Amino acid sequence: MSLSHAVKIIPFFTSPHLTSLLDFYRSYFPDFQISTHPADTAEPTFASIAAGPGAAANIYILQDEKRARGSCMIMMSTVSALDDLYGRLVGQGLRPSGAVDWTGTPQSADESRPQTAMGPAEDKTWGYRQFDLIDPHGNMIVFFAFLEE
């Protein structure tokens, strides 16, 4: 059996406290479709986030304190859509800093020490405009769009 039979690549994130991380995503990304398992509990152990009908993969989140953190890229349809998202996040209180330093090592679930970081939206030499976001538990999402020619 070869990988040519694979049907999807699914990134996953980890979190020492899933409920607080899902609160972050619900607050800053209301368009994400979030489902939890078990669905009828206040403390789920697993969640799935879909970025919308055009996204090819879900992000699965597993509650785990010791596993390395995850990362993924989300491609936006246009540079203006990327700029709109960036502006909305800044308007909601996420403050851009310099380049984001992501190690992938587990972060604390201590909510008194926020771990969220957002890099600047920049045009890259490889033809993207992008910005990086590190969530409160150390997972990274790179949002990008191809630069128009």
Rosetta silent file (secondary structure, phi, psi, omega in degrees, C-alpha in Angstrom):
SEQUENCE: MSLSHAVKIIPFFTSPHLTSLLDFYRSYFPDFQISTHPADTAEPTFASIAAGPGAAANIYILQDEKRARGSCMIMMSTVSALDDLYGRLVGQGLRPSGAVDWTGTPQSADESRPQTAMGPAEDKTWGYRQFDLIDPHGNMIVFFAFLEE
SCORE:     score description
SCORE:     0.000 S_00000001
   1 L     0.000  128.637 -179.146    0.000    0.000    0.000 S_00000001
   2 L  -108.767  169.125  178.828    1.486    3.347   -0.990 S_00000001
   3 H   -69.619   -7.453  176.177    0.741    6.887    0.074 S_00000001
   4 H   -64.886  -13.364  177.496   -1.004    7.428   -3.244 S_00000001
   5 H   -91.707   -2.818  177.964   -4.046    6.029   -1.426 S_00000001
   6 L   -66.023  142.925 -177.036   -4.001    8.780    1.202 S_00000001
   7 L  -108.096  -16.706 -177.256   -7.111   10.954    1.009 S_00000001
   8 L  -165.054  146.876  169.689   -6.203   13.947    3.179 S_00000001
   9 L  -103.240  125.709 -174.396   -3.373   15.491    5.169 S_00000001
  10 L  -122.588  108.354  176.156   -4.666   16.568    8.574 S_00000001
  11 L   -70.942  154.846  173.052   -2.514   18.768   10.820 S_00000001
  12 E  -136.712  148.756  177.384   -3.037   18.536   14.543 S_00000001
  13 E  -110.028  162.600  173.880   -2.410   20.836   17.466 S_00000001
  14 E  -125.724  160.641 -178.469   -2.017   19.947   21.132 S_00000001
  15 E  -154.340  137.691  173.730   -3.125   21.751   24.262 S_00000001
  16 L   -74.688  -18.443  178.515   -2.722   21.180   27.996 S_00000001
  17 L  -146.067   94.633 -170.853   -6.242   22.612   28.498 S_00000001
  18 H   -60.737  -40.981 -176.333   -8.486   22.209   25.478 S_00000001
  19 H   -59.405  -44.456 -179.379  -11.437   24.268   26.721 S_00000001
  20 H   -68.467  -34.416  178.074   -9.397   27.470   27.138 S_00000001
  21 H   -68.521  -40.300  177.715   -7.775   27.023   23.717 S_00000001
  22 H   -65.215  -34.477  175.119  -11.169   26.535   22.048 S_00000001
  23 H   -59.805  -40.933  177.073  -12.385   29.717   23.776 S_00000001
  24 H   -59.829  -49.737 -178.065   -9.498   31.560   22.068 S_00000001
  25 H   -66.604  -35.991  177.005  -10.440   30.203   18.633 S_00000001
  26 H   -65.892  -36.466 -179.029  -14.145   30.922   19.152 S_00000001
  27 H   -71.273  -46.479 -172.981  -13.320   34.513   20.143 S_00000001
  28 H   -94.427  -18.811 -178.407  -10.874   35.370   17.372 S_00000001
  29 L  -132.897   68.579 -176.335  -12.087   33.077   14.574 S_00000001
  30 L   -63.934  -17.233  178.126  -15.891   32.914   14.741 S_00000001
  31 L   -78.133  -16.945  177.306  -16.012   31.513   11.188 S_00000001
  32 L   -63.853  139.741  174.312  -14.228   28.326   12.259 S_00000001
  33 E   -96.452  114.191 -174.805  -16.559   25.361   12.617 S_00000001
  34 E  -112.197  127.655  172.595  -15.611   23.670   15.902 S_00000001
  35 E  -125.356  144.344 -176.855  -16.832   20.268   17.011 S_00000001
  36 E  -119.991  160.628  175.810  -15.757   18.534   20.227 S_00000001
  37 E  -138.321  132.337  -12.510  -15.658   14.982   21.527 S_00000001
  38 L   -63.932  145.152 -174.188  -17.366   14.013   23.657 S_00000001
  39 L   -70.184  -25.026 -172.638  -19.849   16.611   22.447 S_00000001
  40 L  -103.244   30.397  179.936  -21.923   16.715   25.625 S_00000001
  41 L  -128.643  152.011  177.574  -19.193   17.557   28.136 S_00000001
  42 L   -77.455  -17.225 -179.254  -17.695   20.791   29.459 S_00000001
  43 L  -123.549   76.865  179.680  -14.194   19.247   29.302 S_00000001
  44 L   -68.116  158.687  177.769  -13.714   17.661   25.859 S_00000001
  45 L  -106.296   -7.994 -173.334  -10.579   15.660   25.112 S_00000001
  46 E  -154.187  144.507  176.784  -10.557   16.200   21.341 S_00000001
  47 E  -144.241  156.399  175.811  -11.753   18.850   18.898 S_00000001
  48 E  -127.199  132.645  178.200  -11.913   19.393   15.163 S_00000001
  49 E  -118.895  125.874  173.998  -11.751   22.813   13.516 S_00000001
  50 E  -109.468  135.594 -175.398  -12.776   23.328    9.909 S_00000001
  51 L   -88.100    0.505  179.214  -11.805   26.603    8.284 S_00000001
  52 L   131.916  172.136 -173.937  -14.683   26.644    5.824 S_00000001
  53 L   -64.583  -23.904 -179.993  -15.936   24.862    2.733 S_00000001
  54 L   -86.203  -10.257 -178.325  -12.873   25.781    0.667 S_00000001
  55 L   -78.930  138.043 -175.262  -10.375   24.425    3.183 S_00000001
  56 L   -84.833  -16.254 -175.076   -8.949   21.045    2.326 S_00000001
  57 L  -142.780  153.123  171.667   -8.199   19.883    5.853 S_00000001
  58 E   -90.375  160.521  169.905   -9.414   20.101    9.389 S_00000001
  59 E  -105.953  120.419  176.876   -7.183   20.937   12.324 S_00000001
  60 E   -96.598  137.611 -179.170   -7.503   18.309   15.025 S_00000001
  61 E  -120.488  126.356 -178.874   -6.686   19.329   18.584 S_00000001
  62 E  -114.655  133.651  176.502   -5.741   16.764   21.197 S_00000001
  63 E   -76.007  115.093 -176.049   -5.493   17.525   24.891 S_00000001
  64 L  -161.363  123.169 -176.418   -1.909   16.575   25.716 S_00000001
  65 L   -83.836  -20.379 -170.045    0.555   18.371   27.979 S_00000001
  66 L  -108.139  -20.197 -176.680    3.764   16.720   26.776 S_00000001
  67 L   -72.774  147.520  177.916    3.521   16.361   23.008 S_00000001
  68 L   -59.425  150.881 -179.737    5.223   18.960   20.793 S_00000001
  69 L   -76.283  161.266 -175.694    2.999   21.725   19.498 S_00000001
  70 L  -106.781  174.924  175.331    1.731   21.776   15.936 S_00000001
  71 E  -150.894  157.915  175.043    1.638   24.158   13.034 S_00000001
  72 E  -157.066  169.342  175.571   -0.237   24.582    9.784 S_00000001
  73 E  -118.409  139.446  174.815   -0.741   27.055    6.961 S_00000001
  74 E  -119.848  117.047 -179.862   -4.089   28.497    5.922 S_00000001
  75 E   -87.675  126.843  176.482   -4.195   29.947    2.415 S_00000001
  76 L   -90.589  156.855 -174.508   -6.580   32.857    1.953 S_00000001
  77 L   -68.863  -33.595 -178.679   -8.293   33.452   -1.392 S_00000001
  78 L  -145.779  163.134  175.172   -6.822   36.940   -1.966 S_00000001
  79 H   -62.526  -38.954 -179.778   -4.361   39.388   -0.450 S_00000001
  80 H   -65.443  -35.668  176.024   -7.264   41.692    0.451 S_00000001
  81 H   -65.256  -39.539  176.763   -8.965   38.829    2.351 S_00000001
  82 H   -63.722  -46.545  179.423   -5.696   38.238    4.224 S_00000001
  83 H   -62.632  -38.129  177.491   -5.375   41.957    4.993 S_00000001
  84 H   -63.563  -44.727  178.457   -8.998   42.072    6.191 S_00000001
  85 H   -61.495  -46.167  179.874   -8.406   39.119    8.537 S_00000001
  86 H   -59.309  -46.741  178.777   -5.225   40.701    9.870 S_00000001
  87 H   -61.916  -39.019  178.234   -6.991   44.012   10.452 S_00000001
  88 H   -64.830  -42.687  179.511   -9.876   42.290   12.229 S_00000001
  89 H   -64.053  -41.152  176.218   -7.492   40.418   14.555 S_00000001
  90 H   -63.617  -42.430  178.426   -5.657   43.653   15.376 S_00000001
  91 H   -63.231  -27.081  178.009   -9.035   45.335   15.965 S_00000001
  92 L   -85.401   -0.566  174.339   -9.948   42.534   18.378 S_00000001
  93 L   110.531   -3.975  174.757   -6.850   43.230   20.448 S_00000001
  94 L   -77.077  124.803 -175.806   -4.122   40.950   19.069 S_00000001
  95 L  -103.192  125.365  177.956   -1.044   43.131   18.796 S_00000001
  96 E   -67.374  144.495  174.873    1.566   42.439   16.139 S_00000001
  97 L  -120.229 -166.320  174.796    5.143   42.090   17.278 S_00000001
  98 L   -69.929 -155.490  179.319    8.347   41.542   15.360 S_00000001
  99 L   -58.333  138.539 -179.101    9.133   38.180   13.840 S_00000001
 100 L   -82.300  129.881  177.974    7.408   35.365   15.688 S_00000001
 101 L   -99.594  107.965 -177.264    9.767   32.901   17.368 S_00000001
 102 L  -112.621  124.619 -179.429    8.150   29.469   17.279 S_00000001
 103 L  -106.452  -20.801 -176.884    9.889   26.502   18.877 S_00000001
 104 L    78.928    3.335  178.666    7.109   23.915   18.889 S_00000001
 105 L   -84.454  149.529 -177.995    7.846   23.108   22.514 S_00000001
 106 L   -56.584  140.718  178.216    4.891   22.731   24.901 S_00000001
 107 L  -108.483  163.011  179.713    3.651   25.952   26.473 S_00000001
 108 L   -72.973  146.851  173.368    1.980   26.483   29.811 S_00000001
 109 L   -88.229    3.027  179.510   -1.800   26.395   30.168 S_00000001
 110 L   -64.919  107.870 -174.969   -1.444   29.089   32.837 S_00000001
 111 L   -73.024   -9.131  175.766   -3.821   31.744   31.517 S_00000001
 112 L   -76.800  -12.693  177.232   -2.167   34.442   33.636 S_00000001
 113 L  -118.990   84.423 -176.853    0.790   34.206   31.218 S_00000001
 114 L   -61.371  138.848 -178.142   -0.648   34.673   27.734 S_00000001
 115 L  -106.493   -0.961 -174.854    1.356   32.931   25.040 S_00000001
 116 L   -67.460  135.325  175.974   -0.351   34.472   22.013 S_00000001
 117 E  -141.504  143.532  177.262    1.931   36.176   19.497 S_00000001
 118 E  -134.639  127.327  178.794    1.225   37.593   16.062 S_00000001
 119 L   -83.027  171.765  178.693    3.867   38.608   13.569 S_00000001
 120 L   -72.085  152.668  172.159    3.608   41.437   11.061 S_00000001
 121 L   -80.516  119.439 -174.579    1.852   40.968    7.720 S_00000001
 122 E  -136.920  148.109  171.234    4.704   41.024    5.223 S_00000001
 123 E   -80.837  131.942 -177.504    5.345   40.350    1.559 S_00000001
 124 L  -106.670  155.004 -178.262    7.840   37.512    1.205 S_00000001
 125 L   -65.703  -19.636 -179.802   10.360   36.914   -1.570 S_00000001
 126 L   -86.587    7.326  171.528    8.705   33.564   -2.348 S_00000001
 127 L    96.352   16.702  177.065    5.538   35.312   -3.525 S_00000001
 128 E  -114.618  153.072  154.811    3.291   35.307   -0.437 S_00000001
 129 E  -102.851  133.307 -176.782    1.973   37.956    1.877 S_00000001
 130 E  -149.654  160.634  166.757    1.772   36.233    5.230 S_00000001
 131 E  -144.281  150.356 -178.609    1.555   36.594    8.967 S_00000001
 132 E  -105.580  142.506  176.632    2.157   34.070   11.710 S_00000001
 133 E  -129.504  127.388  173.241   -0.062   33.565   14.745 S_00000001
 134 E  -107.409  123.430 -177.311    0.922   31.541   17.796 S_00000001
 135 L   -75.560  174.116 -174.822   -2.085   30.562   19.901 S_00000001
 136 L   -60.650  -16.136 -179.134   -2.099   30.674   23.727 S_00000001
 137 L  -112.193   14.671  170.370   -0.745   27.110   23.961 S_00000001
 138 L    94.528    4.796  175.466    2.094   27.405   21.455 S_00000001
 139 L   -83.032  146.918 -177.074    0.559   26.105   18.193 S_00000001
 140 E  -117.883  135.647  170.654    1.303   28.174   15.075 S_00000001
 141 E  -117.802  128.133  173.045   -0.881   29.076   12.103 S_00000001
 142 E  -100.868  114.597  175.618    0.694   30.802    9.109 S_00000001
 143 E   -93.794  133.034 -178.616   -1.984   32.735    7.198 S_00000001
 144 E  -149.590  162.215  171.971   -0.961   33.582    3.645 S_00000001
 145 E  -144.446  147.599  175.986   -2.136   34.618    0.192 S_00000001
 146 E   -69.686  137.473  176.290   -0.319   34.620   -3.112 S_00000001
 147 L   -70.168  137.436  176.215    0.760   38.091   -4.190 S_00000001
 148 L   -70.359  145.209 -179.783   -1.016   39.300   -7.313 S_00000001
 149 L   -98.962    0.000    0.000    1.279   39.764  -10.269 S_00000001
